[in-house]
Every structure is written in C-alpha cells, then in structure tokens.
C-alpha cells in the first residue's frame, strides 16, 4: 500500500486514470475480489468497497468510533452539524475521508449514482484536484456549506467560515471550469 499523503500537498496534474498503477492514494489499492452472501445489506456496494478499497476500509474499521462518525455525518443536515461530528470523533476522520474518496471514484454507479457528464469529466481530467478536496475535512465542510448556497454572498461566507477548505476547493473549481467547461456549465 502506498502511504497516504497530506491532502493539501498533492501537486496539481492530470493523472492517467486508465492505468491503476499511476493512481494516487487512496485510488491505487490492490485488493482481492470479494463475494458476499446473498441477503447482505447493500451487497453490491459492500462487495465493491471490499474488492476495490480494501486498504482504506481496513484503516477505517480499525477505529472503534468509525461507525459513530459515519452515522453522525449521515444524520447531519448542516455543515455545522458535520463539523460537530468531526470534532466529536476526530480519530477516524482521515480514514473515513480516504475510504469515501476511494468508494466515490472506484465504486461510482454502485455505491453512488452514476456520474453526470461534469463528474465523469472531472474524475478523468481533474482527478488530483478532486481527490485533494475529497480527502480534506475542511474542503468537505466548505463544499457542504457552499453547496447549499443560492448566491455568491453565501459562498463567500462559507469561504470565510472554512478558508482552508476554500483553498483546497479552488484548484478543483478552476480545473473543472477550464478542463471540463462544456460538461460543467
């Protein structure tokens, strides 16, 4: 397994996503195929998670409070509630973000909805920038906050609230607007 890098230190570059060997952590995991018994809850997603994201899953389940953090974030309805979850359960936070990033990319259409044109383009052409945001708690909170906005003033307020998240999200936004302009109109 390649050691995780600090999400803020990822250099912006285009990654050839067709070659699994060149993918950055946590997308470069090599796992054995897993087949779960019929009747397993969310069988297809669980199989994909264990078959394609085994290292990040193993790191996540090593934390006793990993389920509590995931449940807390899943129940949160605002970025303030999500921030409180990360404060209450700090230990598994990076492992949860890493595993979520892997599942989002490697199990798209199985654990998540199939990507729309913009997401498909950014997964291909803005992977490093997207991954940096996906692996950053601050970017997670900033995008949650700004995603609920209806105007620029609100987005600016989210940037003031989560400046580190805004700073990680900006390269991704710039990339999506330049490399995927027609898909992300």
Secondary structure, DSSP 8 states (H G I E B T S, - for coil): ------GGG-------TT-GGG--TTTT---------TT-TTHHHHHHHHHH-HHHHHHHHTSTTHHHHHHHHHH--SHHHHHHHHHHT-TTHHHHHHHHHHHHHHTTTTTS----HHHHHHHHHSHHHHHHHHT-HHHHHHHHHHHT-SSHHHHHHHHHHTHHHHHHHHHHHHHHHHHTTTTT-
